[in-house]
Amino acid sequence: MKLCSARKLEWFGGYNIIMDGKKRLNITQGLKVKIVLKQDQKSGKLTEGVVKDILTNSPSHPHGIKVRLDSGDVGRVKEICR
């Protein structure tokens, strides 16, 4: 079973940490994520892929961190897959 969640609890050093796609520190190159493309914002359709580049410079964004996937697709992170 594959877990994919925008707000997933992770066990780290005795603390539960929420993995949030709205915070840049949770996103790294090579991470598997689901993003919403600009043209899919109304439908909410998600595209899964691996982060190639992080495009948002600020530490957080209310709609999700903008990334470019290995496929070249650009969108905002809605779910982080583990």
C-alpha positions in Angstrom: 0.0 0.0 0.0 1.4 3.4 -1.0 0.9 6.2 1.4 0.5 9.7 -0.1 -0.7 12.5 2.1 -0.5 16.3 2.3 -0.4 16.1 6.1 1.3 12.9 7.1 2.7 12.2 10.5 6.3 11.0 10.5 8.1 9.6 13.5 11.4 11.5 13.9 13.5 11.4 17.0 10.6 10.8 19.3 8.5 13.6 17.7 5.6 13.4 15.3 6.3 15.8 12.4 3.6 16.8 9.9 4.8 16.5 6.3 3.2 19.5 4.7 3.4 20.4 1.0 3.0 24.1 1.9 6.4 24.3 3.6 9.5 24.4 1.5 11.6 22.6 4.1 9.6 19.4 3.5 10.3 19.4 -0.3 13.6 18.1 -1.7 14.8 17.1 -5.1 14.1 13.5 -5.8 11.0 13.4 -3.5 7.9 11.7 -5.0 4.9 14.1 -4.8 1.5 14.8 -6.3 1.0 18.3 -7.8 -1.9 20.2 -9.3 -1.1 21.8 -12.6 -2.4 25.3 -13.4 -4.8 23.9 -16.0 -6.1 21.4 -13.5 -6.8 23.7 -10.6 -10.5 23.8 -11.2 -10.9 20.0 -11.4 -8.3 19.3 -8.7 -6.7 16.5 -10.8 -3.3 15.5 -9.4 -0.2 14.6 -11.3 2.4 12.3 -9.7 6.1 12.7 -10.2 9.5 13.2 -8.8 10.7 16.7 -7.9 13.5 18.0 -10.2 13.5 21.7 -9.2 11.9 23.7 -6.3 10.6 27.0 -7.9 9.1 28.7 -4.8 11.8 30.8 -3.0 9.8 31.7 0.1 9.7 29.3 3.1 6.0 28.6 2.6 3.0 29.2 0.3 -0.7 28.9 1.2 -1.5 26.9 -2.0 1.6 24.6 -1.9 5.2 24.9 -3.0 5.7 25.3 -6.7 8.0 22.6 -8.2 9.1 21.2 -11.6 8.9 17.5 -12.0 11.3 15.2 -13.9 8.6 15.1 -16.6 8.8 18.9 -17.0 5.4 19.5 -15.5 5.1 22.5 -13.2 2.6 22.8 -10.3 2.0 23.2 -6.6 2.6 20.3 -4.2 -0.6 18.9 -2.8 0.6 15.6 -1.5 3.9 14.1 -0.4 4.3 10.4 -1.2 6.3 8.0 1.0 
